Amino acid sequence: MKDGESKSLQSNVGEIFNHAVNRRGFLSVAAALGLTPLLPGLSRAAAKELVLLTWGGDTGNALVSAFLEPFCRDASLAPGHDGAGTSEGRMKSIMDSGQIPWDVMDAGVGTIQALGDKGYLEEIDYSIVDKSKVIDGFAFKYGVANYLFSYVIAYDSEKTGARAPRGWGDFWNLKEFPGKRGMRKDPQAALEAAVMADGVPVDQVYPIDEKRAWKKLREIKKDTVFWSFGAESQQLLREGEVTMASMWSTRVNALHQDTAGRCKWIWNQGIICPGMWAVPKGNPAGKDAFRFIAAAQDPTRQVDFFKRVNGGPANPQSSRLVPADMVSLDPGHPDNLNQQLKVGAEWYGKNQSRIYDEFLDFIAS
């Protein structure tokens, strides 16, 4: 950070504090700026408060509205929200300072596995959180699913014509489905898609044959546009820059509506992923963090969240409450779930940092 930028940020600390939801929200900002030692007394959390860390945006706001605010109202706690992001590096740097400004985090499955193995997270207290209220395979030692989304094959039906893609083999088939492809600038789902396109059965994807995946990805690299943000993936398909894209189901659902059905998707060979609740070690709210996670398992609250941002319920009991006209949008509904691959959390926990760097090198090469 340049000196001028640092001074500008420090001069605005007072303004940030005036608009902060709570003292720990300010502490999080201060710690990120390296100002924590200058703020004696702020290491103590505000009394009766529960702070949620998310990626912000529509999903972060929906997590607050559907889960955090109702729980805090019932438990007589003050809700706090930090929407600055749950990247592994950011969370580690703040927690390494000895200040824990959050009680619960919404983070990716690989990040949680990695942080847990390095001692940054509490083990989920399954005497409070109910494993039976989570889709099988998404309740882990250091994290438990809060909602579901999938990487799916989205396509422009005007370009593909009468024949729709049936799986990742068609995504790689540039002859019969000509046009550019869109893919996230991240190895998750890209490596799985590559080996499935190369003929690996869904139940044999993990551990990923990396050599085979890189070789397959090279086949379409020059015809692939790599996107960084969900809105960018929508734009690529909406504006016709790509014929097909690997996209989050939440994004293509919205795009389907925006394009009057022109942009479609398939669930077959989708890679279903959980958003995850995790609890930082030494969190100020203690067991209230796990009580919050347990309350968030309520089917009604999960369906409320689903209606807000299309993040599918993680509790299988929620299926009966999903409106009939939304079943086709729910990645975790049995009709859709049975066609998909569950992301390999353990594999990413061991390999995420290394494979991410290798993927960026692959794109740049």
N, C-alpha and C positions, 0 to 999 in steps of 0.2 A: 504493500500500500504506500502510495506517495505521501510525503509529509503534509501537503496541502489537503489531501483527502482525509487524512487522519484528524487534522485540526478541525476540519469542517464537521466530521462526524461527532467529535467531542463537543463542539459548540452546540450541537443539536440534542445532546443527551437530556437536557432539561425538558425540551419539548417532547422527546420520546417518552420520558417519565410521565409527563402530564397526560399523555394519551394512552399509557399502558393500562391493560386490564388489571394488573396486579403487580405486587413488588417483585415476584419471581419472574414475571415477564420482562421487567426492566433488568433484572439480574442477568437474564439470558443475553439480552442485547449488550449489556456492559461486558460480560465475559467474552463475547465474540469480538469486542473491540479492544480487549486487553485492559479494561478499566477496573476489573473487580477489586484489586488491591486498594484503589482509591475510594472505595465505597464501603467503609466499615459499617457493620450492622445489617447489611442487605443479605448476608448469607443465611439469615433465619427466614424461613418461609412465613408468609402471612398465615395467621391462625385460620383453621378450618377452610382450607383452600385445596383445590385439585386442579393441576395444570396439565394440559394435553399438548403434546408436540406433534405437528402434522406438516405436510407439504403446502398447506394453505390452499388458496384458490377455492373453486366450487366444492371440491371434495372435502377440504379441511373445514369449510363452513358447514357442510352437511353433517360431518362427524360431530361438530359442536351442537348443532340444532337437534339432531336425531338422538344423540347419545349423551353428550356431556351435560347439557343444560337440564334435561329431565332428571338425570341422576343427581346432580348437585342440588336441584330443587327438592327432591325427595329426601336427600341426606343432609340438608341444611349446610351445604358447602358453597363456597364462592367458586365459580368456574373461571379458569384461566386458559388462554389459548396462545401458543407460540406457533405461527404458521411459516416460520423461516426455513423449514426443511429438515429432513431426517437423513441426510447423507452421513455415512459412517465417519468421515473425517471431521465434520462439524461436531457431531455428538461426542466423539472421543476427545477433541480438543477442549471442549467445555467441561466434560466430566473429569478430565485430567487436572483441571484447575482446583478440584475439590469441592466445587459448587455444583449442586444438582438442582437445577431450576424446574425440572419436570417430574411428573408422577407417572404418566403413561405416554408411550410413543406409538405413532402409527408409522410403520416402516416396512420395507421390503423383506421378503423371507430370507434372502441371502445375507443382507445386512444384519438381521437379527441373529442368524446362526453365527456369523463371524464375531459380533460383539459379545454374544453370550459365551463363546469359547474363550474369549480374551478376558472374561471376568467383569464385564461392564453391566451385566443384567442380572436381575433376580430370576430365579426359577419360578415359573408360573405355579401359583398355589392352587393345585387342582382339588383341594378340599373346599375351596370357595368357587372356583371356575369349574363349570361342568363340561367335561370332555364329550359327553353324549350329545351336547348341543353344538357340535362342530362337525362338518362334513369329514368323513373318515380320511385320515392322512394329513390333516391340517392343524393338529394340536401337537405342539412341540415342547421341549424342555424350557426354552427361553421365550417362546412366543406362541400366540394362538390366533387363529384367523378371526378377523372382524368383518370382512366383506370379500367378495370374489370378483375377479375380472379375468378376461382371457385375451391372449393374442390370437386373433383369427385372420383368415384370409378374406379381405374385403376386395371388391372388384366393381368396375364400372360396367354395368350390364349392357350399355349401348356399344361398348367396345368389344366385349366378349361374345355378343350375339346370343343365339339361342342356347348355346352350350355353356353352362356355368362350370367353374372349376370345382373339382371334387376333393382335392387335397394338395399337399405341398409339391407333389410331382407335377401338377398342372401349373403351379406357381413358377416352377423352373422351366416349363415348356414354352420357350419363346417363339417356337415355330407355329404352334397351333393357337397360342394366345400372345400375339405380338404386342410389344409396348414395354415401357419402363416398369420397374418394380419399386415399391417403397418398403423400406425396412428401418426399424429403429436403430439408432447409433448405440447399440448395447448388445452384448452377446446373448442375454437371456431371450429365449425363443428363437433367435437366429440360428444358433447351433443345433437346437432340437429340430427346427424346420429343415435344416440342411440334411441331417441324417435320415429323417423321415422321407424327404424327397429322393434320397438315395436308396430307399427300400428297406430301411430298418423298421421293424414292427414297433408299434407304440409301446408295448410292454418290454422292449429291449433297448430303449433310448438311453437309459442311464446304466452305468456311467457312460458319458458321451465319448464316442470315438472321435477325439479331437482332430486327428490327422484326416479322417474321412470327412469331417464337417468342413474344415478349411478348404479341402480340395473341391468340395461341392459348392461352397460359397464363391470360390474363384470363377466358377462357370458363369455366374450372372453378375459379378461385381460391376463390370463396366455398364451394365444395363440397370443398375440399382441406384436410387436416390435415397440417401440415408437421412432420416429425420431425427430431430432431438426432442420436440415437444408434441403433445397430443394434437394441438391445434394445427401444427404444421402437417401432420399426417393427413388430417381432414382436408386441408387445402390442396395437397398434392393430388388427391383423388377427385375432389370437387372440381378443380380447374383442368382436369384432364392431363396432368403432367405424367401420371402413371396409370397403367391399366389395372394393376393389382397392388395391394399393399398389405403388409403384416401390420395390423392395427389393434389397439385395445378395443375390446367389445363395447365399452362405454362410449367411445368416440364414434365408432361406425354406426351404432344405434342412432345417435343424434344426426349423423350425416345422412342416414337412410331417410329420415324425416325431412331434412333440409333440401334433399334433391328429389323429393316426391317419388322415392323408391328407386331411383336410377342406380344409386350405389347400394350394393347388397353385400352380404357376407355369408359364410358357412361356418357351422360349428365343428364339422368333421376335421380331425387332427388339430383342433385348437389346443393351445397350451394354457391351461387354467391355473391361475395364480391367486394366492390369498394376500390381501392387505393384512397386516399383522399388528396385534397389540403386543407391546413389550413394556416391561417395568424396569427403569434404571436402578441399579444397586444404590441403596442409600437414599431413595426418594423420600421427600419430606412427609408425604401423606400416608406412608406405610401401607397397612392392609386395605385402606380405602381404595388404593389403586386396583386391587384384585376385586373388590366389591363393585367397582365401576365396570370392570371387564365382564363380571358376571351379569350385571344389570343390562349391559349392551348385548347380551345373548338373547334378550327378550325378542320373540318373533315379530311382535308388532313394531318394535323400534327398528328392527332390521328391515322390515318391509317399508317403513317410513323413509329410511335412508335410501333404499332401492328406488323409490319413487322420485327422490330428489336428484340423484346423479347416476342411476342405472348400475350402481355397485351391487352385485348380487348378494343375497343373504347367505351368510356362512352357516347358519343354523338350519339343518334340513327340515325342521319342524315349520319353517317359514313358508315352505312351498304351498301349503294349503291356503295361505293368506295372500299369495301373489295374485293380482287380478288376472283374469283369463286373457285379456288383451296384452298382458306384459310377460306371459310365460315364455314367449319366443325370444325375449330380451334377457332372460335370466340365465347366466352361465352355469349356475349350480342346480338348475332344475334337472331332475333325473333324465328327461328326454335329451337334454343338451350335454349334461355332464358325461354321459356314457359314451359320447363320441370323442372325448378329449383326453389329452395327456395331462396328468397332474405334475406340475413343476417339481423338479428334484431339489428340495430344500437342502438336504444334507450335501449334495454335490456342490451347490453354489456356496454353501457355508465354507467349504474347504478350498474352493477354487475361484471365488468371485473376483478378488482383487487382481490376481494374476491374469485371469482370462479377459477381464475388462481391458486391461492395458494391451493385451495381445490383439484384442478386437480393434481398438483404436489404431494400433500400428498397421493392422490389415487394411483398414479403410484408407489410411494415409499413404500406403505403399503403392 
